[in-house]
């Protein structure tokens, strides 16, 4: 029963809600119809008229009269037109509205204030019309006047021009004189000291000094190429002679210091790096010095000065980075200088430890390619190290050079054959030459070449590439006053050059001519050899220095210059003739024949114990 009653109550509520919504809907419809009706009813019209009268009376009271009123249109007249359908109620309502008096509403007029404004006039030029005709657009020329006109002389024109220029110069000078002078402030002593001691001023002064020295050192600025060579200045280019081109010496850094090594830059062929020993008469100066000289300019000072606290026994430019210079020191360290930094001391150096070198480093060499190269160093204790130039804190590889069960090899010189990075040759203090390998199954010392009776001072591999491969040839010099020619395929020397009367300190093959090499000795001579011309005596023996011994010799990369340094710190650069640096195409075949003749002669001079001559070795 409760559920039924509950349902009944819900139905009643729903019915009431439905009725309420219906009622509300009807009310909304009635209101909408009342607002949208086009014609008001009669009662509504009467009410509207009464309301309008009340409003009119109120307006009359406010404005004080009804004068000037304009008739107001009636609601009927305001409609756009009569309705097409009219009922009787609508007609009666319209008649009542017509009989009602019209009501007019007037608004007060505001007073207008006038002001005077000036008139702005602008003149705009008319647009220019350019017209062209088919006639010639030039002025007529009277040829009679042109013939009668005499041109002015050139001298007169130049005089007038110069006079005009002088006038302009005078005017400019007058303008400058009329301008007020800017007073120059005097620097205080503190400011002057600060500027002179700043790094920026030091770099600027150093760079400007180099430029001025280069300009002042050029002695051939007034050379006249139209004149004949009466003094024989060009005889070097025509014959097989040498001519002194430059002489480098510096009182502070090179005088009384022995030259220990020379090296030409491959990126900048005019730069020559020279390492020096210590100066015993100047103990306060650094023991080791490396100077970079410029052979292109006749300057009396070096381009760069580097030094360290130990004597520099070897130096080399890095082959693939022109800004770095390396030096092997007497203490066993390897120093690295950077010409981009404004420092004379090394930017990197190897440590003094048992993992690296503890004896003098006489040999440095860069091997490899642009993207994969290493620094190879050998010291007199027989230790060979491989370094990365990015990190000199410890070597990447290290090995002891020992021949079989003997003691370590005291290395004095090092050379890699052309194109080799693994096989190498070393000279030693005992007068022997050893071949070795860095990697592979035969790591370390391999073959031994015996022939010298004194310490080996230098070793040079053949580097001139051509029709015949001579990369297995190498030269050695020694304190026994000889230079010997060797082949890696034979353990006995192919030939011995014995014309020197003192120690032979250095020897080097020409980089371009297959049969040419240079050697220097203790009497101060530079000997130029050409094996295709003569093997008994040098083709040229130049007395470089009659007082000091010549310690080192190096060819430039083009073979057109050769540099040598003496025991007093002076470096001489010679220009060589075409005979030395421009080989003919048959020079390689001629050298091959020369070597065969030397082998036959050596076999005849050294017969076997059985009485027959030894077989000619293959070079």
Secondary structure by P-SEA (a helix, b strand, c coil): caaaaaaaaaaaaaaaaaaaaaaaaaaaaaaaaaaacccccaaaaaaaaaaaaaaaaaaaaaaccccccccccccccccccccccccaaaaaaaaaaaacbbbbbbbbbbbbbbbbbbbbbbbbcccbbbbbccccccccccaaaaaacccccaaaaaaaaaaaaaaaaaaaaaaaaacbbbbbbbbcaaaaaaaaacaaaaaaaaaaaaaaaaaaaccccccccccccccccccccccccccccbbbbbccccccccccbbbbbcccccbbbbbbcccccccccccbbbbbbbcccccccccbbbbccbbbcccccccccccbbbbbccccbbbbbbccccccccccccccccccccccccbbbbbccccbbbbbbbcccbbbbbbbccccccccbbbbbccccccccccccccccccccccccccccccbbbbbbcccccccccbbbbccccccccccccccccccccccbbbbbccccbbbbbbccccccccccccccccccccccccccccbbbbbcccbbbbbbbccccccccccccccccccccccccccccccbbbbbcccbbbbbbbbcccccccccaaaaaaaaaaaaaaaaaaaacccccccccccccc
